[in-house]
Amino acid sequence: RPHKKRSPTAPLVLMASVSLAFHSSLELPPEAHALVGRTLALQPEWTVRHLSVAIQELVAKELGLGLRICALINPHRARASPPHEEAATHFSDGDRALILGDLQSKPYPESTVSTRPEGAPVPITIFTGFLGSGKTTVLNHLLSGQREKKFAVIENEFGEVPIDNELLQNSAMGMAEQVVVMENGCMCCTVRGDLLGAFDSIRQQMATGSPLDAVLVETTGMADPVPIVRTLRQTPDIARYFQLDGTITLVDCRTVLDRLGEVADGNDDQERHSQIAFADKILLNKLDLVSDQEVAEVWTRIRSYNAKAPIVPSVKGVVPAAELSSIGAYDMVRIEEEESEEFGHGHSHGHEECFEEHGGGHGGDHSGGHGGDHSGGHGGDHSGTEHGDAGHGASHGAGHGHGLGSRHDSHIGSFSIVRKDMEVEPLAFARWVRIIATLPAEHGKLYRSKGVLASRGKRRKLIFHAVADVTETSEGPEWGPNEPRVCKMVFIGKKLARKEIEERFLQVLQPLQGVLRPALSLLSEGTRLTTLSQAGALQRALLCLWSKDVLRVSQASAAFHDAIFSAEAHTYFQSAAADLPEKAARGLQTMKGELWLHGLLPLKSVQQYAKSWKNGNLQLLMPSSVEHLFGAPMAFDTLDDVEAAGVMWQELCELNASGCINVVTEFKWKPETLKSFFEAPGSSTNSALMKIEVEDPSGDQDLDDELKFRVNLVPESSDEAGAMKNLHRMSLQLVGGKSSSKIYQIFFHTVDPTYQVHINVPDHRQPIFPTNEVFHQWHPLMAGLKKRPRLRFLLRLKPMDSGPLDAMCGCCG
């Protein structure tokens, strides 16, 4: 708010001062006691939010601590003060302001609103919360209270009549650039239907010249945010135009404790926990309707589910617009910065390194957590409601509980794994990512996971982030010359089987590999091998060789080995491969087994790929062409492509697949055929035939079988309206299968980094095998066909008379 000007005749208003103290539910680091009893003068124009910001700045400047205030409480009124109201109406001169919020050992970074580059994807904020928490009220205030940004709103209503839409129409709907209402269905259930259509509608409006600053997705109070996150992250046509910024959960102070306490361990319980646990920011609404003790209990309970998300207080839905945007929860650069800072400065709980469960926000019976009967924490009943100068002394140990009657969920917790001077092998880590994304129920429910890791053969940091089963990895900045290499992972979830998760993760770690010896001279005194290597000339020359020949060169001397296996070498190999023509493959595997993969993978990972292929007893069977009479090579365009293949070969090695025939093949279309297919909604298409010869173990050629398959995409009838009517079901068609000498069981597995489709064929004599799924026009499978006219499959065949064919994953059974 602007400063008020005092007229010359107006009486001089004496500024009130408040003294500061911390709420008794907070554990204070020793340096925080210096703030207790300090006074702060209230400026006439300050709101309670301004006062909170001033206190936070004071703590950062004078104490070097980070403070995020959730609520300011006047103990004489026994209420939390509404953030948007004038501070002078809630605090008189000499009153004490109790601080309830989060403290950490270093100042929080300043909030910055970055300008989105022209053409960059539009950020999406998911706005969720229990029914009646006030989501529509907050949305109305946002749309009517600011004019700087242009928002599109996707609003979901569970029921026959879109009541929330009526509320928007009667108030602030006109302030939004576009409001798309999805009626009669919980968004998490219809997420792959009308949500995608809603985004396509917004995209079309943007294409007409209507730019947007952000999209807000308001879910019904019944929605689990994870399926929405999954759809937004895994649909290429959405990711091209939109990017997920974060999830905001609105909590009603008055009802949230009752809602969380209504059920235990059922589906509703999981959903209610999920809305808080998956939140990147939490809005604590209706502070004015509960007592100060209830606010503290709500804050404590929220922290038992989600220890890190900023908690922003509000009354009547009044929240600054800046709090609903620029969250950056999926910004991998920000994730790397946060995790690196935590490792360098210790956790907010005070851990220098953490190999055990975290305290500070998680229940259970570990000594570092909240609640219970911890001998070193705040157990029992507090005689006061604030920390005085001597009220929080040496009796506090590592943990802290709360004397507020809070009901912590003792199953929710987190733990970290930190290993110095270790690195991950990229393909083994990619396999681990698949494992953590499909964590079995008996190992718990993973809410979030993130990490910063050193990766073998790469000089850049590997950044990992997961929300439930939605995982993402990317390369971060380079490791500093004196920065210690480290692998750090953080896991947050419910009933997590820490031992099993940690053991599997530690299997992918390897000690850091150094150089064998200093650089040696080559050719002449003025030309050294290191000079050629550091300039990238050596790697560019070696890119034209098969990977096995590059490995042979590396054995010529220690200097060659270092020049080829170093992290810098891989960067130069990647750079050389990136300079190839746009449509050229970056990696190849021939029918003869030759590999050309060092433009995508570090040489050590190429060796791991070759080992997995051999141990998996795999055969490559590719369609022939004019250029390749005996079968074209299998081509890889990106690192993700070859990692997806390498992960599947590793999965295959983990099976006891005796008697199983494993074939990798591709079903292809002519480009003009698929062009016509996509231009004609409701049409069908068939791939070219693929022939597989199965030799009889006896060597009798008369008993050999020839199996011919093709892939069909057939339109599927749907009751959906609009764009979602264009659905297709995929099926595999066997041609001439009844003449085979044996009956085969077959599993078909797609090999692709963006989706997985599995088809179980118990008896190959059945001519048509449809998928369980139907594919909409935005599905990654359809998007992939638009880019390259082929589908890559792993086929696993086994004669029925030689025993059952083991499934690779749960969905194959």
N, C-alpha and C positions, 0 to 999 in steps of 0.2 A: 504493500500500500504506500502511496506517496506520503511524504511528510506534510503534516498540517501546519499552515502558517498562522502564527499568533498575531492578532491585530494589536496595534500600539496601545489601545485602551484596555485590552483583555488582561485580567489579573494573572500574575505569574503562578504557574502550576508547579508545585514542588514534586519532583519525581520520587516515587516510592522505591524502596529497595527491598529485595527479598534475600533471605539467606538460603544457602544450598545444602542439601543433604541427599543421601542415597536411600532408596527403599530397602527394607530389611531383607528382601528376597535376593538381593544381589550379592555376589562374592566380589570383594574389592581387592585389587592389587595394592600393595603397600603405598605406592605413590598417590593413589586416588584419595587417601585420607586428607591430603592437603587441601582438597576442595571443600571438605565438610566445614560448614560455618562461614564460608566466604559469602560476601554480599555482592549483589549485582543490581545496579540501578535500572529500573524499568523506563524505557523511552515511551513517551505518550502515545506514539503511533504503533507501538508493538502489539501484535497478536500473540497468543500463546505459542504459535508456531515460530514466530520471530524470536521469542524468548528462548525456545528450545535450541534454535540455531545458534544464538549467542552463547549459550552454555556449552554447546558442542565445540564451538570455536575456541572458547576459553580453555577447555580441557585439552584440546589439541595443541594450542600454543604454549600454555604454561606447564602442562604436565606431560606432554608428548604421548598422550593416550588417545585411542579412538573411542568415541561415544556416539551411539545412536539412541536417541530418546524415543521411547514408545509412548510414555505418558508423563505429564507433570501433574503432581498431586498436591493440593493444599490440605494438610491434615486437619485443619479446623473445619473444613467443609466435607471431608471424607469422600471427595469425588475427584475424578480426573477432569482436568480443565479442557473444554472443547478447543481444539487447535486453532480454529478459524476466528474465534472471538477475541476481543481485546483483553490483553493480559491484565490491565488495571481493574477490570471488573471481577477478576478471580483471585487477585493477590493484592492485599493491602500492604502498607508500609510495615516492615518488620515480620511479615509472614514467612513461613518456611516453605520452600518448593522442593518436594520430594521427587527424585529422579528415578524413573523405572525404565530400564533399557539395557542395551548391550555395551559392554566394555571390552576393549582389546588392547594389546600391548603397544600398538602403533596407531597413528591417526588413520581414519578411513580416507580413501582417495576422494577428492572433490568431485561432485556430480557435474558431469559435462554433457551438454546436448550437442552431439556431433551433427554436422550437416551431411545429409545423404547425397553422394555424388549423383549427377544426372545419369539416368539409365540403370542405376543400381536397384536391386529388388526392394519392394516396399515392405517395411517391417510389419509383422503381425503380432498382436498381443492377444493371448487367450485370457478371457475374463470369466472366472468361475467362482462358485460359492454355493453354500446351501440355500435351499428355497427360503425366500423371505429375508435374506441377509442384506438386501438393498442394492443389488447390482444395477437395476434399472434406474434407481435414484442417482447413483454415482454417474452412470452414463449420461443421464439428462443434464446433470450439473456440468459434466465435462463439455458436452456439445454446446450448451448455452452460455457457458462462462468464459469461452475463449474464441478468438476469431483468427488466430495466427495459422493454425494447422487445418488441413483438410483430411477428415476421417471418413472411411467407409465402415459400416457396421453390419456384421452378420449376426442376427439375433435368432435364438432358438427358443421355441415354446413347446412345452410338453402338454398336449391336450388338443381338443378339437378347435378351440377358439384362441387365437393369438392375443392374449390379454396384454402381455408386455408390449406388443407392437402398438396396441391402442394407447398405452401410456406414453410411448414414444411419439406417436402421431399428435397427441394432444399437448405435447410439450416441446421437445427439442429435436424431433425428427427432421425438421426442416434445416437444421444446422449441419446435418451430416450430408456428405456428398452422395451417398447411396446407402440405403438400408435394405438388406435382403433378409426376409423372414422365412424360416423353415418351421413349418407347423407339424403338430401331431407326431412327434418322435424325439426321443432323447438323442442328442447330437452324437454321443459316443456310440450309439447303435446304428445310426444312419450315416455315419461319418464318411463312408466311402461313396455315398450317394449324393444327397443334396448339398453337402458342404462343398464338394468339388464343383458342383454346378453353380453354387453361389460365387466361388472364386472365379469361375470362368465368366460369369456375368460382370463381375467387377473388372476383370481383365479387359473385356470388350469395351466397357465404358472408358477405361484408361486409354485404349487404342484410339478413341475418338478425339483425344486431346484434352482429357480431364485428368490432370495429374493428382496423385494422392500422397499424403505424408505418412499415413499409417492405416492399418485395418484392425478393427477391434472385433473379436469373436466372442460374443456373450453367450455362454452355454446355459442350458437349463440347470437348475440346482441339483438335478439327479446325475449330471454328467461326470464321468471319470475323464480327466484331461489327457490321459496317456494315449488313447486311440486317436485323439485329435492331433496330438504331437506327432504320432507315428505317421499319420496321413500327410501332414504338412511337410515332414522331413523326407518322406520316401516317395513322393509323387513328383517326377521330374518336371512336368509342365507347370506345376505350382511353384516349385523351387526356382524356376527360371525367372519368374516375375515377382515372387514374394519370398520373404525369409522370416523365420520365426524369431521374434525378439525376446519373448518370455511369457510366463504364465503368472497371472495375478489372481490370488484367491481372496475373496471378501469374507470376513468372519464377523458374525453378529455376536458382540460381547454378551448380550442378554441370554442367548439361547445355545451358544456353541457347546458349553459344558454338558448340558442336557442331551444335545444331539450326539455327542461323542460317547456319552454314557448309556445310551439306549440299548445298544447291541454290543456283542463281543464276538469277534472272530468270524462273523458271517460276511456275506458279500457286501451288505450295506456298510458294515464296519470298515471293510477294506476300502470302499469307495470314499467314505468320509475321511478316513486317514489319508487317502491318496490326494485329495484336494488340498490338504495342508502340506503333506510331505513333498509333493511335486512342485509346490509354489516357488517361484523365483522372487516374488514379493508378496507380502500379506498386508491387506488393508484391515485394520482393526476398527470396525464401525460401531456406532451407537455407544460410545464411551460414556455419554451423559446419562444412560439408563441403568447403570450398575454402580455399585460402591467401589471405593478404591481397592478394597481387599479382593473383590471379584475381578477387577481389571488385572490385578497382579496374578491371580490364580489363572486367568485366561492366558496371560502372557507366558506363565510358567508351563502351562499345558501345551501351548503352541510350540514352545521351545523343546518340549519332549518329543515332538514329531519332526520338527524342522529347526535345526540349530543355527542356520546361517541366513536364511532369507530376511531381508530388511522388513521390519514391521512398521507400517505407517498408520498413525492414528487418524480417525475421522469421526465427525458427527454430522448426521443428516446428509451423508454422501458428499460432503465438501472436501475435495482432494485437489491439490494443484495438478494441472495438466501434465507437468513434467514428471510426476510420479507414475504416470501411466504409459510412458514411452521411454525409449533409450535405455532399456533394461540390460541388454547385451548378454543375456544368459547363455546364448548359443554362439557368442563371439569367441572363437578359439584363441584369438590373441589375448583377450581379457582373461580367459581361463588360465592361459599359460602364465600371465603376469601374477594372478592371484595365487596360484599354486606355488610358483617360484618364490613369491614374497613370504608365503607361509613357511616354506621349507627354510628360507634364510633367516627368518625372525622368530620361528616357533609358532605354535598354534595359539589361538586366543585362550586356550585352557592353560597355557603355560608349558606345553611340551616342547622340548627342543627337537626331539625326534619322536615319532609315535609308532610303536610296533604293536600296541594293544588297542583295546576299545577306547574311544574318546569319552571323556566326561563332558561336562558343560552342555547339557541339553539332551542327554539320553539316559534313559533309566537303566534298569537292570541292577545286578548286584556287584558290579565292578566298582572299585574304589574311586574311580575318577568321575562318576556320574551323579546325577541328581537323585534326590529322594531317598526313601527307605531309612535304614538305621545306620548310616555311615558314621563311624565314630569321629571322622575328621570333618564332617560337614555341618550344615545348618540344621540339625535335626530338632525335633521337639517344637515347643511353642516359644515364640518370641515375645518378650515382655513389652516391646515397643513396636512402632511401625516404621522406624527409620534408623539409619546408621548415624550414631553420634561420633564424636571424636574417639571415644574409647569403646564404642559398641561393636567393633569388628576387629578383633585383635588376633593374637597369635593362636587362639584356640581353633582357628579355621585351618583345615588341612587342604588336601588336594581336591576333595569333592565338595559338593554342596547340595543339600536337599532344601526343602521348603516347608516352613511351618504354616502353610496356607491350606492344608487339607487337599492338596492337588492329587489327582488320580493319574499318575504317570502310567503309560503303557510300557511295561518293563521289557517288552519284546523289541521295541524300536531302539536302534542304536547305530553306531558307526565305528569303523576301525580303519586304520591306515597301515600301509606297508611301505616302508622306506628302506632302500638298499643303495648304499654308496658304492661307487666303482663297479657298477654292474650295468649291463645293457640287455635289451631284448633282441632276439632274432626276429626280423620282420614277419616272416611267414608263420613262425610259431606263435607270435603275438596275435596275428590275424586269426589264427585258429582259436586262440584263447578268447578273443572277442566274440566269436561265434558261440563259444561255450557259455560265457557270461550272459549273452543275450538270450540263451535258452535255458537259464538256470532252473533245474527241476524244483517243484514245489517243496520237496522235503529239505531243500537247502535254503529256503526262505524266499522272501519277496524283496527284490532289489528295487529301491526307489531311485537312487542316483549313484553314479560312480564317475570319477574323473581322475586324471593323472597327467603327469609330465614324465617322459621317459627318454633315456638314451637308447638309440637304436643302432644296432651293429651295421657298420658300413655307411652310416649317414652322419653328417656333421650338424644337421638340424635337429632340434628337439621334436619328439613325437608327442602330440597332444591328443588325449583321449577324453571323450565325454559320452556319458550314457544316461538316458532317462528311461528307466525300466528296460525294455528290450530294444529301444531305439539308440543305436550306437553310432558314433562318428569319430574318425581319426583324421588328423591332418598334420602337416609339418609346420612347426613353429620357427622361431628365430634360431640362429646358430648358437651353439654353446660358446661361451666366452673363453678366451685363451687360458684363463686361470680359474674358470668356473668348474667346480667339482661335478663330474658326471654322476647322475643319480637316477634311480627309478622310483617314483613315488605314486602310489595309488590310494584313493580314498573311496570307501564303500559306505553307503547309507541305505538302510533297509530295515525290514522286520523279520525277526527270527532267522537272521543270516547265519549260515553254517560257516563260521569264520575259518575253522581249521581246514575244511575242504576247499574253500575258495582260495585261501592263502597257499595251500600246497600246490594247487594247480597253477597258480600264477608264478610261483617260484620256479616251476619247471621250465618256464620260457626265459628265465634270466641266465646270463652267462657273464663271466668276468670280462672286464674291459680288455681289449686286445691292443697292445702297443706295437710300435714298429720293431722290426727285427734288428736293424742296425742303422747307423748314420748313412746319409747318402754317399754313393760311390761315384767316381768320375766315369764318364762315358765319352767315347770318341776323341775328345780333346780336352785340354785343361780348361778351356773357356766354356765348354758345353757339358753340363751335368744332366744326369737323368732327372734329378729333381727339378731342374729348370724346365725341361720338356713336360714333366708331369704337372708342375704348378701352372703352366700356361695352358694345359688341357690338350696340347698337341698329341701327346702319346695316347691319350684315351680316344681322341677322335680317329687316330690311325687304327687303333685296336677295335673300334666299333664295327668295322667291316668283317671281322672274323667271327666264326662260331664261338660260343661261350667256352666250349671245351678247349679251343685253341688259345683263347686268352688265358685260361688256367695253365696251359702248358708254358706260355710265355712267362707267367708269374713264377714258374719253377726254375727259371734260368739263373736267378740270383736273388739275394735278399733285397736288393734295391728294387728289382722289378716287382717282387712280391709286395713290398710296401707301396710302390707306385700304383699297383692295380687293386689292392685290397683296402687302401685307405678310404676314409670317409670323403676326403677331397676328390679322390678318383671317381667315386660313384656320382658325385655332383657333376663332374665333367662328362661322364658317360651319359647322364640324363640330359645335359645341355646339348650334347651332340645328337642324341636321338630326337630331341625336340626340334632341331633344325631340319629334320627330314621333311619331304613334301607332306602337305596337310593330310592326304588320304593314305599315306604310306603307313604300314604296320610298324609298331615300335618293338614288337617281340614276335618270335616265330618258334614253332615246334613242328618238325617235319615228320612225315610218315616213317622215315628211317630212324627217328629218335634224336635227331640233331636239334640242339637248343640255341637260340639266339635271344637271350633274355637280359644281358647285362646292360642294356639301355634303359631297363625298367627296374631291375632288382640288383642289389649288391651281390657281388660274386659269391659270398657265403650263402646267400639266400638262393642263388641259382643252384648251388650244390644241394641245398635242402630240398628244392623243388625236384631235382633229378632223383634224389634218394627216395622221396615219397612216391614218385611215379613208378619207380622200379619195385619198391616194396608193396605197392598196391596192385601189382600184376595187371597193369593197365595196357590196353591196346588202343591205338589211334586209327580210326577208320573215317576218312574224310571223302567227300564227293570229288570225283575227278573233273577235270576241265581241259580245255585245249592246251593251256600252259602246263598243266600238271596231270598227265595221263594216269598216274598211279595214286592220285589223291593230292589235293592241295594241302599246304601246311596250315596248321591251326594258328591263327593270327591273334595278337593281343594289341589293343589300341592304347590302353592305359595301365598304370600300376594296379588300379582296382581290379581290372580284368584278370591279370595274371595272379594276383593274390587270391581272388575268388576260386580260381582253378587250383592253386596250391593248397588252399584250405580244404577243398574237397578231396584231394589226393591224400592229405593227412588223415581226414576222417575215415577214409577207406582203409588206411593202414591200421586203424584202431579196431577194425572188425575182424572177427574170426570168419573169413569168407572163403573157406576151402570149398573147392568145386564150383566156385562162382566165376563167370566170365564177365570181365569189366571192359566195356568199350566206350570210348569217347567219340562222339560224332556230331555232325551238324545237319540240320534240316534247312534247306535254302529255298529262296524264291527269286524269281527275276525281279529286278527293281521296278520295272514297269507294271508287273502284276500287283505288287503291293501298293504302288501309287494309285492304281485304279480301285483297289480295295478300300483304301482310306478315303478316297474321294466319293465313294458311293455308300452312304450309311445304310446298314442293313444287309450288305452283301456278305458273301462268304469267300474263303480262299483256301487253297491246298498247297502244301509245299511239294517240292520234287521228291520222288521216291528215294529212299535210302536203303541199300541192301547190306545185310550182315550175314556173313557165312560162319556157321558154327561147326567146327570140325569135331568129329567123334573121337573121344580119347583112344579108341582102339586103333585108329589109323585107317580104318575102312572108309574110303571115300564115298561108298554107296550109302553110308549112314550119316554123312554130313547133311546139315540142313541149311537152307537159304531162307532167311526171313527178310521181308520187305515191309518197310513202314513209311508212312507219310503223316504229317501233321495237318489237321484241319482246324480252321477257325470258322465257327458257324454262329449266326446271330441267335440270340437267346430272347425269348419273349419276356417282357417285363411290364409291370404295372406302373413303373416310374414314368413321370412326365418329363418333357423337355429333353435335355442333353443326355440324361441317364437312360433313355430308351435304347441307346446305342451300346448294347452289351453283347459280348461274344463268349462262347464256351469253347475251350480247346479240347480236341480229342486226338488220340493216336489211332490210326487205321492200319491194320495188318492186312497185307495183300497175299493171298495164297497160303495162309498159315495152316490150313487143314491138311495139307499134303506133307507136313513135317513128320519125321520118324519119331520125334519125342515131343512131350508137352513141356513147355517152359514157363517158369515163373519169371516175371520181369519187373524191375523197378526202374522208372524213368526219373532222373533228377536233372533239373536245369542247372547249368553252370553259368551264373551271372552275379555280379556284385550288388545288383539293385533289387532282386526278387528271388524267391525260391518257389518252384512248382514241382510237386512230386505226384507221380501217377503209379499206383500199385496195380499190376496186372497179374492176378493169381493163375490165369489160364490163357495162354497167348492165342488159343484157337478162337476166342471171341473176337469178331472183326473190328469192333469199335470200342475204345476205352476213353470215356470222357473224364475231364478233370472235375473235381468237386467245386472249384471256384469258377466264377464268371468274371470276365475282364472288361472293365469300363474303358472308355477311350483315353483316360489319363493314366491308366495303370502302367508301371514301369515296363512291363512286357510289351505293351503296345507302343510305348515311346521308343523302346529299343528297336523294334521292327521298323519304325520310321527312319531310324538312323542307319541301321545295317540290316539287310534282308536275310537274317538267319537266326535260328535258335540252336544253342549249344546244349547237348545233353550228355550225361553219363548214364549208360544203360548197364544194368546189372542183371545178367541172365543165369538161370540155373535150372537144369532138368528137374522135373517134379519128382522123379524117382531117386534123386540123390540127396534128399533132405530139404528142410525149409530154408528159405532165403531170408537172412537176417535183415531187419530194417536198419537204415543208417540213422534215422531220427524218429521221434514219436509220431510225426505226421505220415510216415511211410507205412506204418503198420496196418 
